[in-house]
Amino acid sequence: MGNQVASYAYLNTRVSLMAKQLLHRKQRQALLQLPLSELGPLLTQAGVGALAQQLPKDPARLEQFLATVLVGESIKLMRCLNSSERNFIRHWMRRLELINLKFLLRTKFSGSQPIDPSRHLLDLAGLGSLELQTLINTDSIEEFLRQLQSSSYRSMARPARKAFEEHRSLFDVEAALDANYYSHLVQLASALEGRHKQQTESLLRTWLDQINLVSLLRFRFVYKLSPPHAYFLLAPGGHRLSLRTLQQLAQLASVKEVVEHLPAPLQQQLAETGDIEDIEHHMQQLVRTRANKILRKQRFNMAIAYAYLYLREQQIQLIHAVLKGHLLGLSTELIQFCGDPLAFPALARRELP
């Protein structure tokens, strides 16, 4: 028991120190508005001061630098956790490896460009588990998925292979990989105990509401999938959007109609949204609010590590968008548009009860 208390005390200290890197709203606004020459203090505050001293000229190297920062911090936090907690955080971070996996699928089998692993794939150091060169050397999607079944992603490969056999579509393979990733994350959260489980599931299921609602809207009204097809590709049910509710929403004929039939608290929150992107931004804000609440109010609880990593990844994505925009010579207005919509909310909205 004493070792456990000491471990969580160490975790609290680690997270408290790391959380000082999270920029508040005015700092995020400044990051989006200032010229590149004046970003040094903000980048230093955000724990990426090396970018202020020398910004990579290649956007791929910039992305790799920021991914390395996020991976390094997650590994430090996992050292403070027990095995079930580490398994959850490790799988959460596997979304970065899933980016590599889906890039390989999309690029290799659409014939769009040759793959250079050093430029196109993220090096995830201690978190990586895939034999990427083996996958690069495959000659067909079927062989690619067979190789994947021999890896730590075997449970994700089987439904992806079935989806390809049924639909012969790369889109369905990617969506099946995503859905299985979410399902396993829910299983790992359910293996936690005590307040760790309650608080972690609270944040996870709020995030799944965002994932499912936005995915459902895109599947139905952008990609024009049938209601059963769209529903089949969704993640497990979340905080307010159960699978039964999502199945009913999938039958509706427009984005507006879906919003009108959401559970009351979400319907009120999203009533004034105009399109799918606007809905996604407001749903992100709900997740961010929940993560901030956990980070501020919880102690001796691995959920603070999860909340921190969620917020830190959001910030890393913002920094990446801003610096990549400067590298590409984009205007300030376009950088703001591609950056953090939460820094410029159309309406001040409260967290749902």
Rosetta blueprint (number, residue, H / E / L):
1 M L
2 G H
3 N H
4 Q H
5 V H
6 A H
7 S H
8 Y H
9 A H
10 Y H
11 L H
12 N H
13 T H
14 R H
15 V H
16 S H
17 L H
18 M H
19 A H
20 K L
21 Q L
22 L L
23 L L
24 H L
25 R H
26 K H
27 Q H
28 R H
29 Q H
30 A H
31 L H
32 L H
33 Q H
34 L L
35 P L
36 L H
37 S H
38 E H
39 L L
40 G H
41 P H
42 L H
43 L H
44 T H
45 Q H
46 A L
47 G L
48 V L
49 G L
50 A H
51 L H
52 A H
53 Q H
54 Q L
55 L L
56 P L
57 K L
58 D L
59 P H
60 A H
61 R H
62 L H
63 E H
64 Q H
65 F H
66 L H
67 A H
68 T H
69 V H
70 L H
71 V H
72 G H
73 E H
74 S H
75 I H
76 K H
77 L H
78 M H
79 R L
80 C L
81 L L
82 N L
83 S H
84 S H
85 E H
86 R H
87 N H
88 F H
89 I H
90 R H
91 H H
92 W H
93 M H
94 R L
95 R H
96 L H
97 E H
98 L H
99 I H
100 N H
101 L H
102 K H
103 F H
104 L H
105 L H
106 R H
107 T H
108 K H
109 F L
110 S L
111 G L
112 S L
113 Q L
114 P L
115 I L
116 D L
117 P H
118 S H
119 R H
120 H H
121 L L
122 L L
123 D L
124 L L
125 A H
126 G H
127 L H
128 G L
129 S L
130 L L
131 E L
132 L H
133 Q H
134 T H
135 L H
136 I H
137 N L
138 T L
139 D L
140 S L
141 I H
142 E H
143 E H
144 F H
145 L H
146 R H
147 Q H
148 L H
149 Q L
150 S L
151 S L
152 S L
153 Y L
154 R H
155 S H
156 M H
157 A H
158 R H
159 P H
160 A H
161 R H
162 K H
163 A H
164 F H
165 E H
166 E H
167 H H
168 R L
169 S L
170 L H
171 F H
172 D H
173 V H
174 E H
175 A H
176 A H
177 L H
178 D H
179 A H
180 N H
181 Y H
182 Y H
183 S H
184 H H
185 L H
186 V H
187 Q H
188 L H
189 A H
190 S H
191 A L
192 L L
193 E L
194 G H
195 R H
196 H H
197 K H
198 Q H
199 Q H
200 T H
201 E H
202 S H
203 L H
204 L H
205 R H
206 T H
207 W H
208 L H
209 D H
210 Q H
211 I H
212 N H
213 L H
214 V H
215 S H
216 L H
217 L H
218 R H
219 F H
220 R H
221 F H
222 V L
223 Y L
224 K L
225 L L
226 S L
227 P H
228 P H
229 H H
230 A H
231 Y H
232 F H
233 L L
234 L L
235 A L
236 P L
237 G L
238 G L
239 H L
240 R L
241 L L
242 S L
243 L H
244 R H
245 T H
246 L H
247 Q H
248 Q H
249 L H
250 A L
251 Q L
252 L L
253 A L
254 S L
255 V H
256 K H
257 E H
258 V H
259 V H
260 E H
261 H L
262 L L
263 P L
264 A H
265 P H
266 L H
267 Q H
268 Q H
269 Q H
270 L H
271 A L
272 E L
273 T L
274 G L
275 D L
276 I H
277 E H
278 D H
279 I H
280 E H
281 H H
282 H H
283 M H
284 Q H
285 Q H
286 L H
287 V H
288 R H
289 T H
290 R H
291 A H
292 N H
293 K H
294 I H
295 L H
296 R H
297 K H
298 Q L
299 R L
300 F L
301 N L
302 M L
303 A H
304 I H
305 A H
306 Y H
307 A H
308 Y H
309 L H
310 Y H
311 L H
312 R H
313 E H
314 Q H
315 Q H
316 I H
317 Q H
318 L H
319 I H
320 H H
321 A H
322 V H
323 L H
324 K H
325 G H
326 H H
327 L H
328 L L
329 G L
330 L L
331 S L
332 T H
333 E H
334 L H
335 I H
336 Q H
337 F H
338 C H
339 G L
340 D L
341 P H
342 L H
343 A H
344 F L
345 P L
346 A L
347 L L
348 A L
349 R L
350 R L
351 E L
352 L L
353 P L
